Amino acid sequence: MRTWSAKLAVLLVTTAVAASLAIPGPTATAGTPGKWTDISKLRVSLINEPGVLRLDNGNLLVVYERYGQHGDSAMGYTTLRPDGSKADQGALLAEWDRVTSDPKPIRISGTHVSIVFSGVRDRLTPGSPYDSGAMYSLSGGADGTGWALDSTGLSQSEFAYGSFGTSAVTLPGETPVAAYAVNKTIRWHEGFDFSIPAAAPDNKFTHGSCCLYNPTLARDDMSGKTYIGWYSNGDKNGQWTRRILPTTGPPRKAPHSTDSGSSVSPDQAVAMTNRSGGGIYLAYCRGYPHCVSIALWKVGAKQAMAVPNSRGADTIAIARGTDGRLWVVWDTDSESKVHAVHTDKSVAHFGAVRTIRLPEGSLGSYRLAAEGSTARTVDVVVNNADGLHHIQIEPGLKVSATPRRFDGDRRTTVAFTVTDAGAALKNARVEVLGKSDRTNANGIARITFGSGTHAGNYQATATLTGFYRGTVAVRVTK
C-alpha cells in the first residue's frame, strides 16, 4: 500500500510533459442554471461516460475519453466554475491505442487529485509500462491543473483495459482503491504500487456464471466501510452490493431489481453513492422489460423507496447532495429530456421532479453523470451522441391550494402551501390573478378573492430564490 507522499517521488512523466498536451483555456461561457454548455462538442462516442469530481476551489472537474486527432484514443478534461461557466479545458492523454471509456477522478489529499483509468499505449513499443493493460492513474493539483502520468500501478492483473466498467475511491491515509469487472469476476486493488503492473496481488471475487458489469465503489463516512455495487445479467441477475473493506461481507441483492428473473441493465456505472450523515444508497430500475419506477435503496434496508414520476427511466445517475440530501437524475427511453429530483435531509421525502429538455438536436441521452455536494443545485453532464453537455438544475417548489375550487360569487380565502421535499418554506412569493402574498414560517400564503371573481381556471405561481418556480391550478366556478 502506497500513499501519495511516497508516490510523488516516482512520477515517470513530469508536469512539463502534461503541460505540453494542454489546450489553452476557453473564454468564460455563461452557465447559469437551466442553460446547456458544451463540454466536448463531437469527438466522443456513445459509450463515453464522463467522470466528475468537485474540486477544493469549488470548480467541477469533468474527465472523459475521446477520439484523438488521428483516430487514436485520448482523454480530455474540462473544469467548470461554481456558476456553471467554463474555467479551463485541455488534454490529459493523446495517441493511445485504447483508453477505457469511464475514467474516474478521485481526491487523494488536500493538495492532489488522481484520475484512475486503464488502457494500452503503443503496444508496438517494447518496455512501456502503459502497454500492460493494468490500472493506471494521472495526478494533478487540487485545482485540477498540472496533470502528469504516474509511474505507479493500481492493479496486478493486466485485463483492466478490456473491463466491463471501472471505479475508484479514496481511503484515509491517501490510499486509493481501484476496481474493475471482467466476465464473472470483480477485482480491486488497494494503494499505489511502485511498479506497473502492481507487484502486490489484487483482491477478487466471482459471482454467478457471468457476467458482471459497471461496478461502483463508495465509502460510508460514518462506519468507514467500503462497498462495491454491480449489475449481473447471468444466473444471479439484478443489481448487487457487497462490503469489501475493511473485511469482505456477503453479497446483497437490491430489492425488486429483477422481475421474474430478468432486469433492466443500467448501461453505465451503477448509480451508487455515500451520503453525508452516513449510509450507502443505490438507485436502479424496477420492472422488466421496461422500468416501472426507479428504486432508491439504502444498502441493508428491507425495502426501497419509489422515485416519483420515474416510469420509463433508462439511464440513471445519483449524487450526494448537501446536508444529507441525495439527487437522482435520469432520462427516459422515449423522450429527449432529463429529469432530476432531490430528497430531504433524512432521505424520507422527495421534492418536485424537474424535467429539462436536452440540447437542441439531441436524439437522446446515452450516459449521465451528476454532482451536487456543494450547492443547492445539481450539476448534470450528459452524452447525447453530439458530445458532452453540462447544465445546472435547481430544485423545484411544490405548491398546493386549499380550496382548489371555489364559487366566484363568494368571498374566499385560499391557503397556498409551498414546500420542498416535505419541508415548509418561508418567504416564498405566491401570485395569482394580480394578487400576491408571501409564505409564513409554516409555508402558507393566504390570498383572498372577492365576490364577483370571474369563472375559469387560474394558475398560481410560487417563486423563491434558489428554487425553480412551482405552480398549482385553482378553479373558480359560478
Buried (B, 14 or more C-beta within 10 A) or exposed (E): BBBBEBBBEEBEBEBEEBEEBBEEBBEEBEBEBBEBBBBBEEBBEEEBBBBBBBBEEEBBBBBBBBBBEEEBBBBBBBBBBBBBBBBBBBBBBBEBBBBBBBBBBBBBBEEBBBBBBBBBBEEEEEEEBBBBBBBBBBBBBBBBBBBBBBBBBBBBBBBBBBBBBBBBBBBEEBBBBBBBBBBBBBBBBBBBBBBBBBEBEBBEBEBBEBBBBBBBBBBBBEEEBBBBBBBBBEEBBBBBBBBBBEEEEEBBBBBBBBBEEEBBBBBBBBBBBBBBEEBBBBBBBBBBEBBBBBBBBBBEEEEBBBBBBBBBBBBBBBBBBBEBBBBBBBBBEEBBBBBBBBBBBEBEBBBBBBBBEBBEEBEBBBBBBBBBBBBBBBBBBBBBBBBBBBBBBBBBBBBBBEEEEBBBEEEBEBBBBBBBBEEBBEEBBBBBBEEBBBBEEEBBBEBEBEEEBEEEEBEBBBBBEEBBBBBBEBBBEE
